[in-house]
């Protein structure tokens, strides 16, 4: 190792410069801040891109990675961008590339990613695992870049050229937004809807003096790729007026019946930048700290097919609206988005209003269109010059050939051609390079056609450059083309104010109070809760327009228990709070908002639900009738406190065909049999029994007959509906013959007698498929729940029926009160 001499040390000391450290720090910091602001963090207001994003798109375009080409490894793109244009590290380049391809980050993604590009809650896979190519919108960003539409500048080492800005056929700054943190400043721009922004641009193009109100008729607010709801538009207006403003962005939530017993909050879109896992963590934390109660479970069902879907199950007895208001308050289901519209204009960072952003982009597109038109005009003029020279040469092609063959060299041939035909040097060179195959008659025709087209094209391009109105129309037409290709409907809902409804939800009690309600069971097997003390009257027209016959209506309270009566003689306890609540307008026969009662109680094979009973107030007990003609009245005090019990001891092969809660011992208990016999007698004639009792004889059945219906009907104001058919037809396939008659026509007989005939069979009929007795007027429904028109109640007691419009599955009274 060489030893330094005193002379070397002295020479080094002579080159040491003393500087002030504070001055050096200021200079270095300013250079760093300048670099971050202008070369990394802030987008250009013209194309809305940061330098790294612009370099990625330009490099991929230069590599030929167009939408119709195969994907390539992201590592290849990152390496090319870093090696040629962006010397700031691979992680920064890959992060920017991934964001350009995330449809939850960008309203109009410009990268078509293949592989794991991350999610709202997780980052992407390493760039060696993912692939990419340009998306169709990216081609609009770089369209015309090879036609002298933008300036180019040297790259970091001066060996390559890069565009200072992209042509940008759509307003990327507003459509995709931007975010970045520089030194001493930051930017945060919300995405917008392309269709709306282009509408504002076209309006501004035709009305340069347009004010903010006029522009906001086209751009009412941001449009986030993840949807959501913007609450309150005053902050949006502030941002559009001054470049700074904030507003609340709320998730899209619906309250649904997520299970037969529970309601839930279903979240289908989240605020921009918020993922489902973040929400779930916040909810679990709130529950563990007991800051929010009433949540039974949280599930993230988000997938690529259905998009965002998060289900928050609510415990029974909790007010869903009040719980949702708490979640909006304590979680990111409601977030604040602050707009800080800072972008580079003429190389300087500026805070821009909506009008300024639109105007900067319009000026850019007008400049791009003008430069492109000049470039195309130059190309067309040059080509026309060559074509005209060719045509001159073809007129005297023999002389041209003779001049060329007799010349000593190319220079002499060029000079003689220019002199002989008055050509320019360019034309002469082109003729000298001419291929012999072009010296045909067809070529001349083609050249003349090309000449005419070029003259027309030059005239069109000249008109664009000479007439500002034509130029502006071209800009507007090109914007319309972009909208036709990439325009999509608005995803984010705009609400001027949350209103009084949100305030009332926030102050409403979390637990649902115990209040009067009605439980309703339909013929299609749906059950629901109606949270009203009294059932409102419904007009006959409204009743006819509804589907489903209500076969049971039970007065209860919200927190009460009720019993479900089945054909196997079981009484199953259930809770009213577990039933879905439907609006009062559903009191006419339509419970489509309800749930299938088979989903609430576990039934055996072949077991059917027949009715509902109150467990709190059943002073007269239950009345049951079986298929074999047995009747039983169950004592009310024996409705015990078990979850399930048997209310009748059935014989082998027998089943309950009718079960109801008794309200008046003066009501008539009615049996209708398959051989068209009807027997009714007073409920007071049936002695009450305990749960283990087998009942007593109710009706005497004929040979081969069985009971098709059992129930109760008031002695006055009731009707009987019977439907006959063939026993050989499949159930539900034959409409049969239906008859409606006055209940008063049927004399009362004693219990355990045979009754009287209630329907005369027509030819081909041998059985009664359905019977019913109850308060008039009656309504009927098919197995699907659709209404079936009944004839008027004018049928004779033993008369025949008239053909039904469709098979009848159930009959009920229009009077819904029990």
Secondary structure, DSSP 8 states (H G I E B T S, - for coil): -----HHHHHHHHHT-----HHHHHHHHHHHHHHHHIIIIIS-BTTT---HHHHHHHHHHHHTT--TTS--EEHHHHHHHHHHHT--S-HHHHHHHHHHHT-TTT-SS--EEEES----SSS----TTT-EEEE-HHHHHHHTTTTTT-S-EEE-TTSSSEEESS---SS-HHHHH-EEEE-SS-EEEE----HHHHHHHHHHHHH-TT--HHHHHTT--S---TT--EEE-SHHHHHHHHHSEEEEEEE-EEEEEE-SSS-EEEEEEE--TT--HHHHHHHHHHHHHTTSS--EEEEEE--BTTTB--EEEEE-TTB-HHHHHHHHHHHSTTEEEEEEE-EEEETTEEEE--HHHHHHHHHHHHHHHHHHHHHHHHHHHHHHHHHHHHHHHHHHTHHHHHHHHHH-SSHHHHHHHHHHHHT--HHHHHHHHT--GGG-SHHHHHHHHHHHHHHHHHHHHHHHHHH-HHHHHHHHHHHHHHHHHHH-----SEEES--HHHHHHHHHS-SB----EEEEEEETTSEEEEE--SS-----HHHHHHS-S-EEEEEEEETT-EEEEEETTSEEEEEEGGGS-B--GGGGTT--TTSEEGGGTS---TT--EEEEEESS--TT-EEEEETTSEEEEE-GGG--SSSEEESS---TT--EEEEEE---TTSEEEEEETTSEEEEEEGGGS-EE-TT---EE-----TT--EEEEEEE-SSSEEEEEEEE-TTS-TTT---EEEEEEGGGS----TTS--EE-----TT--EEEEEEEEESSEEEE-TTS-EE----S-B-TT---EE-SS---EEEES----
